Amino acid sequence: MGILSRASYVIRSKLNAVLNRAEDPSETLDYSYEKMRDELQQVKQGIADLTTQKKRLEIQKRRLEENVEKHNEQAREAVRQDREDLARQALEKKQSKMEQIEQLETQIADLQGTQDDLVEKKDKLQSRIEEFRTKKETMKARYEAAEASSRVSEAMTGAGDEMEDVSRAIERAEERTDEMEARAAAMDELEDTGAFDSALSDKDSIDRELEAGRASSEVDTELETLKAELGKSTVEAEPEGESEADAEADVETDDPAVEAELEELKNEEDN
């Protein structure tokens, strides 16, 4: 098979596929039914024309038969008048009319036979058309039912695919939402820890620690100032009536050397 032949075959195949998809069986069946009805109508018209022609021949035959009777009367009258020549002419015309009548009868018989055949064919064709109409309606009903079922199946399939796409879209949206929520939480945490401030500052870690120490010292100084203004000291007031010596006396120790030294100090203070 040559290239052109193969190309032509492919094109015809494509066209047939397109036509098959575009063809509606219901429309095809209706069109076939109408064509058969047209053919039946043509057959009926042919029978009507044939019957008309036969009727014309029958009318012509009756007229010839009337002429035959007329020529018979003419021949009798001529014989009564002793006009043999006129009687002969009348009989000759009668004979001619009789021959025409025979020919007409043959033609009428032929037309009648043709008419009978056409009527029989018409009856068969009409029966086939009625049978085809019943099958056509049945096939149309089956096709429409199948088409409806196919549409429902396609709709269900499409709905299933659509739901699957929607499910995937929901999953992607949930993943994206989780990601955004996690990112927002991370940003809040970094903001709370001051990471953003550190990132925006040009100081290194040593500078930041020194600055924190200075800030702590300034806070302690300011706290002592506030205490002084309020009349409080960093050292708790001693109980009234208790001297430093008494306080020292309250100190207990288990070391003899220390106790001896403390006793010596007390004696020196007394002297």
C-alpha positions in Angstrom: 0.0 0.0 0.0 1.5 3.3 -1.1 1.7 6.5 1.0 -1.2 8.1 -0.7 -3.4 5.0 -0.4 -2.5 4.7 3.3 -3.3 8.4 3.8 -6.6 8.0 2.0 -7.4 5.0 4.1 -6.6 6.9 7.4 -8.7 9.8 6.3 -11.7 7.6 5.4 -11.3 5.8 8.8 -11.3 9.1 10.6 -14.3 10.4 8.7 -16.2 7.2 9.4 -15.4 7.5 13.1 -16.7 11.1 13.1 -19.8 10.2 11.2 -20.5 7.2 13.5 -20.2 9.5 16.6 -22.4 12.1 14.9 -25.0 9.6 13.7 -28.2 9.5 15.8 -29.9 6.0 15.5 -33.3 7.5 16.2 -33.0 10.0 13.3 -31.7 7.3 11.0 -34.6 5.0 11.8 -37.1 7.8 11.3 -35.5 8.7 8.0 -35.6 5.0 6.9 -39.2 4.8 7.9 -40.1 7.9 5.9 -38.3 6.6 2.9 -40.3 3.4 3.0 -43.5 5.3 3.3 -42.5 7.4 0.3 -41.9 4.2 -1.6 -45.3 2.9 -0.5 -46.9 6.1 -1.7 -45.2 5.8 -5.1 -46.5 2.2 -5.4 -50.0 3.4 -4.5 -49.7 6.2 -7.1 -48.6 3.7 -9.7 -51.6 1.5 -8.9 -53.9 4.5 -9.2 -52.4 5.4 -12.6 -52.7 1.9 -13.8 -56.3 1.6 -12.6 -57.1 4.9 -14.4 -55.6 3.6 -17.6 -57.5 0.4 -17.3 -60.7 2.3 -16.7 -60.2 4.3 -19.9 -59.7 1.1 -21.9 -62.9 -0.3 -20.3 -64.8 2.8 -21.3 -63.4 2.6 -24.8 -64.4 -1.0 -25.0 -68.0 -0.2 -23.9 -68.2 2.4 -26.6 -67.0 -0.1 -29.2 -69.5 -2.6 -27.9 -72.2 0.0 -28.4 -71.0 0.6 -31.9 -71.1 -3.1 -32.6 -74.8 -3.1 -31.6 -75.4 -0.1 -33.7 -73.8 -1.7 -36.8 -75.9 -4.8 -36.2 -79.1 -2.6 -36.3 -77.7 -0.9 -39.4 -77.1 -4.2 -41.1 -80.6 -5.5 -40.3 -82.2 -2.2 -41.5 -80.2 -2.4 -44.7 -81.3 -6.0 -45.3 -85.0 -5.0 -44.7 -84.5 -2.3 -47.3 -82.8 -4.6 -49.7 -79.6 -2.6 -49.4 -77.1 -5.3 -49.4 -74.2 -2.9 -50.0 -75.1 -0.9 -46.8 -75.6 -4.1 -44.8 -72.1 -5.2 -45.9 -70.5 -1.9 -44.9 -72.3 -2.1 -41.5 -71.1 -5.6 -40.9 -67.5 -4.7 -41.9 -67.5 -1.9 -39.4 -68.9 -4.2 -36.8 -66.1 -6.7 -37.6 -63.5 -3.9 -37.2 -65.0 -2.9 -33.8 -65.0 -6.5 -32.7 -61.3 -6.8 -33.4 -60.6 -3.6 -31.5 -62.7 -4.9 -28.6 -60.5 -8.1 -28.5 -57.4 -6.0 -28.5 -58.8 -3.9 -25.7 -59.8 -6.9 -23.7 -56.2 -8.2 -24.0 -54.8 -4.9 -22.8 -57.3 -4.7 -20.0 -56.4 -8.2 -18.9 -52.7 -7.3 -18.9 -53.3 -4.2 -16.9 -55.5 -6.1 -14.5 -52.7 -8.6 -14.0 -50.2 -5.9 -13.5 -52.5 -4.2 -11.1 -53.0 -7.3 -9.1 -49.2 -7.8 -8.8 -48.8 -4.2 -7.7 -51.6 -4.5 -5.1 -49.9 -7.6 -3.8 -46.6 -5.9 -3.6 -48.2 -2.9 -2.0 -49.8 -5.0 0.7 -46.4 -6.7 1.4 -44.6 -3.4 1.5 -47.2 -1.9 3.8 -46.9 -5.0 6.1 -43.2 -4.6 6.1 -43.5 -0.9 6.9 -45.8 -1.6 9.8 -43.4 -4.2 11.1 -40.5 -1.9 10.7 -42.4 0.9 12.5 -42.9 -1.4 15.5 -39.2 -2.4 15.5 -38.2 1.2 15.0 -40.2 2.4 18.0 -38.8 -0.4 20.0 -35.2 0.3 18.9 -35.7 4.0 19.6 -37.0 3.3 23.1 -34.0 1.0 23.8 -31.6 3.5 22.4 -33.0 6.4 24.4 -33.0 4.2 27.5 -29.3 3.3 26.8 -28.5 6.9 26.1 -30.1 8.0 29.4 -28.3 5.3 31.3 -25.0 6.3 29.6 -25.6 9.9 30.6 -26.3 8.9 34.2 -23.1 6.8 34.2 -21.0 9.5 32.7 -22.5 12.0 35.2 -21.7 9.7 38.1 -18.2 9.1 36.8 -17.7 12.8 36.3 -19.1 13.4 39.8 -16.7 10.8 41.2 -13.7 12.4 39.4 -14.9 15.8 40.6 -15.2 14.7 44.2 -11.7 13.1 43.9 -10.4 16.4 42.7 -12.2 18.3 45.5 -10.8 15.9 48.0 -7.3 16.4 46.8 -7.9 20.2 46.8 -9.1 20.0 50.4 -6.1 18.0 51.4 -3.8 20.5 49.8 -5.7 23.3 51.5 -5.4 21.6 54.9 -1.6 21.1 54.3 -1.2 24.7 53.3 -3.2 25.9 56.3 -1.2 23.7 58.7 2.0 25.1 57.2 0.8 28.7 57.5 -0.3 28.2 61.1 3.0 26.6 62.0 4.8 29.5 60.3 2.8 32.0 62.2 3.4 30.3 65.5 7.1 30.2 64.8 7.1 33.9 64.0 5.3 34.7 67.2 7.8 32.6 69.2 10.8 34.3 67.5 9.2 37.7 68.2 8.6 36.9 71.9 12.3 35.7 72.4 13.6 38.9 70.8 15.2 37.1 67.9 14.0 39.7 65.5 15.5 42.5 67.6 18.8 40.6 67.7 18.7 40.0 64.0 18.0 43.7 63.4 20.8 44.9 65.7 24.4 45.3 64.7 25.8 44.3 68.2 27.5 41.0 68.7 26.9 38.6 71.7 29.5 40.2 73.9 28.0 43.6 73.5 24.6 42.3 74.3 25.8 40.5 77.5 27.7 43.6 78.7 24.6 45.7 78.0 22.5 43.3 80.0 25.0 43.5 82.9 24.9 47.3 82.9 21.1 47.2 82.8 21.0 44.9 85.8 23.5 47.1 87.7 21.5 50.2 87.0 18.4 48.4 88.2 20.1 47.5 91.5 21.3 51.0 92.0 17.9 52.5 91.4 16.4 49.9 93.8 18.9 51.0 96.6 18.0 54.7 95.9 14.3 53.9 96.3 15.0 52.1 99.6 17.0 55.0 100.9 14.3 57.4 100.0 11.8 55.3 101.9 14.1 55.0 105.0 15.0 51.4 104.7 18.6 50.0 104.8 20.0 47.0 103.1 20.9 45.7 106.7 17.9 44.8 109.0 17.7 46.9 112.2 19.0 45.2 115.3 16.6 44.5 118.2 16.3 47.3 120.8 18.5 46.9 124.0 20.8 44.4 122.4 24.4 45.5 122.0 27.0 44.3 119.6 28.8 42.6 122.5 25.6 40.7 123.4 25.3 39.7 119.9 28.8 38.4 119.9 28.1 36.7 123.1 25.2 34.8 121.6 27.5 33.3 119.0 28.3 29.8 120.0 31.2 27.7 119.0 32.6 24.4 119.9 36.3 25.4 119.3 38.1 26.0 122.8 40.8 28.2 121.2 38.2 30.5 119.7 36.4 30.7 123.0 39.6 31.6 124.9 40.3 34.3 122.4 36.9 35.7 122.7 37.1 35.7 126.5 40.5 37.5 126.3 38.9 40.2 124.1 36.1 40.7 126.6 38.5 41.2 129.5 40.5 43.8 127.6 37.3 45.7 126.9 36.4 45.6 130.6 39.8 47.0 131.7 
